[in-house]
Amino acid sequence: MAVSKAQQKAVAKYNAKAYDRIELKVAKGKKDVIKDAAQKQGESLNSFINIAIDEKLERDTVKDVATDNDIEAVRAARQEYANGETVNHNAINWD
């Protein structure tokens, strides 16, 4: 099923409001290693990298600056992301 230009535009607008983009550069061949590891975990490459970042932050820095509620919110968000759930559309200011 083809995606209309209007739908592509709506998705791009949503993504621009809901997500920050980060360009990640890795050594040649490392992308395939990471991608294979993600597939073994049943996750997308993006999800795998996000979870790795969240776990690193939790281990190294978050506990120093965040409350237990903040840490639990990150865990819940990470699990929702891993389950393919998206940001609550009602929580986004679309103006």
C-alpha positions as YAML, in Angstrom:
chain: A
units: angstrom
residues:
- id: 1
  name: MET
  ca: [0.00, 0.00, 0.00]
- id: 2
  name: ALA
  ca: [1.47, 3.33, -1.07]
- id: 3
  name: VAL
  ca: [1.84, 6.12, 1.44]
- id: 4
  name: SER
  ca: [0.36, 9.44, 0.36]
- id: 5
  name: LYS
  ca: [2.38, 12.66, 0.37]
- id: 6
  name: ALA
  ca: [-0.01, 14.03, 3.02]
- id: 7
  name: GLN
  ca: [0.65, 11.05, 5.28]
- id: 8
  name: GLN
  ca: [4.42, 11.37, 4.76]
- id: 9
  name: LYS
  ca: [4.18, 15.05, 5.69]
- id: 10
  name: ALA
  ca: [2.11, 14.27, 8.80]
- id: 11
  name: VAL
  ca: [4.59, 11.62, 9.94]
- id: 12
  name: ALA
  ca: [7.52, 13.98, 9.35]
- id: 13
  name: LYS
  ca: [5.77, 16.71, 11.36]
- id: 14
  name: TYR
  ca: [5.06, 14.29, 14.21]
- id: 15
  name: ASN
  ca: [8.63, 13.00, 14.22]
- id: 16
  name: ALA
  ca: [10.03, 16.55, 14.27]
- id: 17
  name: LYS
  ca: [7.94, 17.38, 17.34]
- id: 18
  name: ALA
  ca: [8.28, 14.08, 19.19]
- id: 19
  name: TYR
  ca: [11.91, 13.11, 18.62]
- id: 20
  name: ASP
  ca: [15.40, 14.59, 18.60]
- id: 21
  name: ARG
  ca: [17.79, 13.24, 15.97]
- id: 22
  name: ILE
  ca: [21.39, 12.29, 16.63]
- id: 23
  name: GLU
  ca: [23.83, 11.30, 13.90]
- id: 24
  name: LEU
  ca: [25.94, 8.38, 15.08]
- id: 25
  name: LYS
  ca: [29.21, 7.44, 13.41]
- id: 26
  name: VAL
  ca: [30.85, 4.07, 14.07]
- id: 27
  name: ALA
  ca: [33.91, 2.35, 12.62]
- id: 28
  name: LYS
  ca: [33.41, 0.51, 9.32]
- id: 29
  name: GLY
  ca: [31.84, -2.87, 9.97]
- id: 30
  name: LYS
  ca: [30.64, -2.01, 13.48]
- id: 31
  name: LYS
  ca: [27.15, -1.15, 12.26]
- id: 32
  name: ASP
  ca: [26.68, -4.74, 11.10]
- id: 33
  name: VAL
  ca: [27.90, -6.05, 14.47]
- id: 34
  name: ILE
  ca: [25.43, -3.79, 16.33]
- id: 35
  name: LYS
  ca: [22.61, -4.64, 13.91]
- id: 36
  name: ASP
  ca: [23.21, -8.38, 14.39]
- id: 37
  name: ALA
  ca: [23.18, -7.95, 18.17]
- id: 38
  name: ALA
  ca: [19.91, -6.01, 17.96]
- id: 39
  name: GLN
  ca: [18.31, -8.71, 15.79]
- id: 40
  name: LYS
  ca: [19.39, -11.39, 18.27]
- id: 41
  name: GLN
  ca: [17.55, -9.41, 20.94]
- id: 42
  name: GLY
  ca: [14.51, -9.04, 18.69]
- id: 43
  name: GLU
  ca: [14.91, -5.27, 18.49]
- id: 44
  name: SER
  ca: [15.43, -2.68, 15.81]
- id: 45
  name: LEU
  ca: [18.82, -1.04, 15.51]
- id: 46
  name: ASN
  ca: [17.36, 2.23, 16.79]
- id: 47
  name: SER
  ca: [15.71, 0.59, 19.79]
- id: 48
  name: PHE
  ca: [18.87, -1.35, 20.63]
- id: 49
  name: ILE
  ca: [20.98, 1.83, 20.62]
- id: 50
  name: ASN
  ca: [18.40, 3.76, 22.67]
- id: 51
  name: ILE
  ca: [18.28, 1.01, 25.29]
- id: 52
  name: ALA
  ca: [22.09, 0.88, 25.45]
- id: 53
  name: ILE
  ca: [22.21, 4.65, 25.98]
- id: 54
  name: ASP
  ca: [19.50, 4.52, 28.65]
- id: 55
  name: GLU
  ca: [21.28, 1.73, 30.50]
- id: 56
  name: LYS
  ca: [24.59, 3.60, 30.38]
- id: 57
  name: LEU
  ca: [22.97, 6.80, 31.66]
- id: 58
  name: GLU
  ca: [21.22, 4.93, 34.41]
- id: 59
  name: ARG
  ca: [24.43, 3.21, 35.48]
- id: 60
  name: ASP
  ca: [26.75, 6.19, 35.31]
- id: 61
  name: THR
  ca: [24.90, 9.46, 35.74]
- id: 62
  name: VAL
  ca: [21.17, 9.34, 36.26]
- id: 63
  name: LYS
  ca: [21.36, 8.08, 39.82]
- id: 64
  name: ASP
  ca: [23.43, 11.15, 40.71]
- id: 65
  name: VAL
  ca: [20.91, 13.69, 39.41]
- id: 66
  name: ALA
  ca: [17.54, 11.95, 39.20]
- id: 67
  name: THR
  ca: [14.97, 10.78, 41.68]
- id: 68
  name: ASP
  ca: [13.79, 7.18, 41.88]
- id: 69
  name: ASN
  ca: [10.61, 8.31, 40.10]
- id: 70
  name: ASP
  ca: [12.70, 9.74, 37.23]
- id: 71
  name: ILE
  ca: [14.60, 6.48, 36.90]
- id: 72
  name: GLU
  ca: [11.37, 4.47, 36.91]
- id: 73
  name: ALA
  ca: [9.91, 6.77, 34.24]
- id: 74
  name: VAL
  ca: [12.95, 6.14, 32.04]
- id: 75
  name: ARG
  ca: [12.60, 2.38, 32.55]
- id: 76
  name: ALA
  ca: [8.90, 2.51, 31.67]
- id: 77
  name: ALA
  ca: [9.53, 4.66, 28.60]
- id: 78
  name: ARG
  ca: [12.30, 2.33, 27.47]
- id: 79
  name: GLN
  ca: [9.99, -0.66, 27.82]
- id: 80
  name: GLU
  ca: [7.19, 1.11, 25.91]
- id: 81
  name: TYR
  ca: [9.65, 1.97, 23.15]
- id: 82
  name: ALA
  ca: [10.90, -1.62, 23.01]
- id: 83
  name: ASN
  ca: [7.28, -2.79, 22.74]
- id: 84
  name: GLY
  ca: [6.75, -0.52, 19.75]
- id: 85
  name: GLU
  ca: [4.55, 1.92, 21.61]
- id: 86
  name: THR
  ca: [4.80, 5.59, 20.69]
- id: 87
  name: VAL
  ca: [4.64, 8.91, 22.45]
- id: 88
  name: ASN
  ca: [1.16, 9.85, 23.68]
- id: 89
  name: HIS
  ca: [-0.12, 12.14, 20.93]
- id: 90
  name: ASN
  ca: [-2.19, 14.12, 23.44]
- id: 91
  name: ALA
  ca: [0.96, 15.02, 25.37]
- id: 92
  name: ILE
  ca: [2.48, 16.87, 22.40]
- id: 93
  name: ASN
  ca: [1.81, 20.55, 21.80]
- id: 94
  name: TRP
  ca: [1.08, 20.60, 18.06]
- id: 95
  name: ASP
  ca: [1.01, 24.39, 17.75]
...
